[in-house]
Amino acid sequence: MTIRFNNFNEKKAAFAQATQNGTAEQQSVALNDMIQALANDVQSDILNQVNEQMLDRSIMQSRGANVLTSEEMKFFNAVVEEGGFKDTETLPKTTQERIFEDLVDSHPLLQQLGLQNLGAVTEYIYSDPEGAAVWGPLFGDIKGQLNATFRKESISQLKLTAFIPLSNDMLTLGPVWVERYVRAMISEAMSVGLERGFVTGTGKNEPIGLLKDPNGSVVDGVYPDKAPAGTLTFEPGRVTINELKGVVKLLAKKLKGDGTDADKPKQIAGKVVMVTNPFDTFDIQANATTQNTSGVYVTNLPFNPIMTESIFVPQGKVLFFVKGEYIAAMGGSEPIKKFDQTMAMEDATLYIAKQYATGKPKDKYAAQVYNLNLDLTGTPEV
């Protein structure tokens, strides 16, 4: 499901900026503006599709349009007939599953983090493959200490809230389009919250973000920022090779059960993800671009990091993490409730949907942060 956004991305960037250096009032205004823009864009996109689609349901299905299960149809028919959600309405399980699929499929960073839907699970168990199986004599004693290769982490599920402004205009379109609207609103709003939490979360009533130091001194539940591990220029040639060699060597380190560095590195080939602020992406690509003997401009980086973006990575910094080394999980959800507090929406009833989620690095080597120095003016070519 692809939504054509007009103003949402601009307001999303403004919200990200407000969360980094704005006051509480500025953050509230930016959040309100972002939700209003999201609602307007999603509603506008759906109205355009309604005008373009034929009403015959079988034809719509053959064209890949949204078709509901019988349970979903019954649920959203009731929403239309009653003029909105009841005080406590739980979305059908199939709708919740589709929201999760939308989250992962449409948002590359969440996909690279390996976001998992764990349902009601409250403990997360992961293992070090090395040592999970040990050779020994056929009739000898059982070898190896398997308990040393497995680690168990308790997941304290944190609540993430999505706002759903539901206007009367949307209700007149019928259950199929109301379901699509609600699903798009929850998916996009949740994606912003999840991305922010997984990248910059302080650990206090929110995830421990990739930019935070899981081994740092915790003050009032807040984890400190990770100290930059160095400065990267992405200057073409040997310079970038050496810079990224240092990055991958640091990411490849792993810890023993007692917290000390292990003798052997992690296997991270093909698993290194590089996250940049969108404003820095083209500068990095420009620095990493060279012209080959055929006159063709080629952009590539040594060790082939997987490149993605996040507006929550501060400009002037770059984030690296190893796929599978960050716990990103979603649990169950709470019923949708009417929101009648301060943030009112024009010509719409505001509802909230709460999702349980959590995130934390597995250890201090799961992610690293670097400063950027991308101004290579006057630097001779290598």
N, C-alpha and C positions, 0 to 999 in steps of 0.2 A: 504494500500500500504506500504510494508515493503522494505526498501532499505538496502542492505548489505554493511555497511561502512567498509572501510579498514583504511583510513588515516584521515577521516573527524573529528572523535571524538578527536583524538590527537591534530589536529590543532585547533579545537574548544576550547579545554582546554587551549591551548597556548594563544589563543585570549582572553579568560576570564582572564588569568593571566596578560596579557599586559594591559587590561583595568583597572586593579586594581593598578598596580604600574609601568607601562611602560611609556615611553615618547610618544609623538604624532607620531613620526616616527616609533617607535616600534609597536604601535597600528596599524598603516597603513600597515606595512609589515605583521603583524599577520593576519589582515583582508584579505589581498590579498592571503596569503597562505591558509587560511581557505576556501575562495571561490574557489580557484583552486583545493583544495583537494575535496571539495564537488562536483564540476563539474566532476572531474575525476572519483570519486566513483559512482556517479549517472549514468554517461555515461557507465562506465564499467559494472555496474549491468544491465542496460537496454540491452547492447549488448549481454550479456550472456543470457538474457531472450529471445532475438530475435532468437538466435541460438537454443534455446530449444523449442520454441513455433512452432506449426504448423501454416501455413498461412491462413487456412480456418477461416474466421471470426466467423462463427456460433460455431465452435468447440472452438475457443478461448473464446467466450462469456460463453459457458457452463462451462469452466474451471475457470471462474472468471477473465479473462484477461480484459485489458482496452478496452472498446468499447465506441465510441463517439456518441453524438447526431448528427443530421444532421447539426445543426448550428456549432457545434464544428468541425465536419469534414470539412465543407466548410472553416472555419476560418484557421485551421491548414494546409489544403491543399494549401491555398493562401500563408501561411508562407513558405512552402516548395518550391512552384513554384517561389516565388519572392526572394528566398535565404535569408530569414530572415524577421524580423518584419519591418513594415513601420515606418515612423517617430513617429507616434502616433497611437498605436494599443490598443484598449480596449479588454481585454479578455472576452469571452462569460460569461454571468451570471452564467450558470451552472458550468463552470470551476472555477469561483470565489467561488461558494458554495462548490465545492469539495476541494478546497484549504483550506477553513475554516474547513471542516470536517477532513481533514488530520491533520491540526494543533492540533485540540482538541483530536482526537482519538489516535494520535501517541506520544503525549507529556503529561505525567501524571500531571506535575505541572500546565500547562495551563488548563487542565481538572479540577483540584481541585480548581483553581482560578475562575472557572465558566466563562471563556472567552465567551463573547456574540458578535454576529454579529448584530449591530444596524442599518446598512445601513446609511441613511443620518440623523439619529436622532442626535440632538445637545444638548438635555437635558435628564437627567436620573432621574427618580423619584422612590424613594423607601420609604418604610413605616415601622413603628414599629407596629407589629400585635396587641400588647396590646393597647386598646383604640380605635381601628378602629371600633368596634361595642360596643354600650353601652346600658344596660337595662334601661327601663323606663315605666311609665304607658301607657296603650294602647292608650289613647286619650290625653296624656300629650304632653308637648313641646318636640321638637327634642333634644335629649340629646347628650352630648359629643362634643368635639371640634376636628372634624376630620382633620382640617387643621393642628393641632398640631402633628398628627401622621404621616404625610407625609413630606418628605424632597425632595427638588429639587436641583439637582446639574447640573450646566452647564458643558458640556463636550467640552473642547477646543481640537479639533482633531489634533493630532500630526502626522507628516509624518514619516513613517518607510520605508526605502529603501531596496529592495532586488536586488542583482546582478545576472544576468543570462548570463553566457558565452555560446553562441550557436555556435557550430562548424559545418563545412560543413559535417563532418562524420555523425552527428546526422540528418541533413536534408535529407540525402539519405535513412534513415530508413522509411520515410513516416510520415503522419500526426498523426497516433495513438501514435507512440513512441515519436514524438516531443512534443505532448501534455503532455504525461506522464513525460517526462524530465523537461519541463517547470514547470509543477505543483509540481514536487518533489523539484526542485531548489527553487521555491518561498516559498513553505511550510517549508523547512528546514532552509532557510536563515531567513525567517520571525520568525520562532520559536526561533532562537538564539537572534534576536533583541527584540522580545516580552519578552522572559525570562529575559534578561538583564535589560530591562526597568522596568518590574514589580517587580524585586528583588532589583536592585541597582539604578534605575532611580533617578536623582537629582531633577527633577521637572522643570528644565530649558530646554525647548524645548524637553522634554521627560517626561514620567510618573513620579509620585512620588512613588518610590519603597517601598516595604515592609520593607526594612532596614532603611528607613528614618523616621524622626519624623515630622508628619504633623502639629504639634503644635509648632515646634521649630522656632528659629529665622531664617528667610529667608534672605540670603545675595546674592544680584544680581541674584535673582530667584532660588537659590540653597538651598534646604532643608538640614538641618544637619542630621547626622547619629543618629539613636536611641541609647540612652545610654543602655548598657546591663542591664537587669532587675535582674541579678544574675548570679550565676555559677552552672552548673549542672555536676554531676559526673556519673549518671546512675548506681551508686553502687547498686547491688541487695538488695532486702529486703525493710525495712522500709525507708531507705534513699531515694531511688528513688520514693517511694510513696509520701513522704513529698515534694520532689523536684517538681514532676509533679502536686501535689495538688496546690502548689503555682502558677504554670504556668496557670492552667485552671481557678483558681480563679481570676487571673489578666485579662485573656482574657475574662472572663464572665462579667466584669464590662461594664456598658454602661452609656452614657451621656444623660442628659436632654436637652431640646431645648436651655436652656441658657448656656450650656457648663459645667454645674456642674455634679458631679456623681449622678446617679439615685439610689434610695433606693433598687430596685430589679435588679437582674442580668439578663443577656441575657441567652437564652436557647442555649447552645453550645454542648450538648451531641451528639457525633457522627460527629461533625463538625470541630474538632481541627486537623489541618494539621501541621505536623512536617517536616521541610525541612533541610536537611543536605548536607554538601559538601561530594562528593563521598569518599574522603579520610578519612572522619570521620565516615562514615556509619558503617563499620565493627567494629570499636573500640566501638561504642555505642552498637551495637548488642552483642559484646563480653562481655561488662560490664553488659548487661541486660540478659545474658544467665545463667541459673542455671540447675543443674542436679536433676531430681525428684527421688523419691524412687525406681522407676523402672530402674534407670540408664540412662534415656533418657534426652538429653539436650533440654531444652525448652527456647525459646526466646519470651518474651512478655513484654509489658509495661502497667502500670496502666493507666486507663482512655482511653485506646485504641486510641491513636493518629493515624491519617492516615499518613504513612511515605512515603516521596518522596525525590528526590534529585535535587540539582541545583549546577552547577559548579560556579555559581556567588555568592553563600553563602561563605564567607571567611572561610578558614580552621581554626578550633578552635572555631567556633561559630555555633549556631543552631538557626533556625528561626521557630517560631510558628505563625500561623494565623488561623482565623476562616473563614470557607467557607461562602461565601455570604457577608462578611464584607469588601471586596475589590472590587472596581469597575474596571473591566477589560473588555474593549470593543473595537471592531473594527468597523470602518465605511466604507465608500466607498473607491474605489481605483482610481488611476490616470492611464491614458493610458501608456503602455510600450513604453519606448523611448530608442534610441540608446545612449550609453555612450561613448563619444570619448575624455574623459579627461585623467588624468594621469595614472589611474590603467588599464593597457592594459593586455590582456590575450593572451597567446601563441596559435596560430592557431584557434582563435575563435573571433567572434564579441560579444562585451559586451553590454548587454541591462540592463536597470533598471526598476523595477516595484515598484511603491510607494503605500503604503497602509496607510489609516488613522487609528489611534489607540490612546487610552489613558488609563490611569490607576491611581488610587489613593485610599488610605485607607479611609474608611468611617469616622473613628475617630482614636484617639491615642491608643485605646484599641484593634483595629482590628488585630494588630500583635505585637509580642514581640521578642526581641533578647536576647540570653543568651550566656555567655562564657562557654566553655567546659573545664573540667579538667578530662581527661579520663585515666590518669596514676594511676592505683590503685595498683601498685606494693607494696607488703607488707601489703596491707589493709586486715585485718581479715575478713573472711566471716561472713555474718549476718545470 
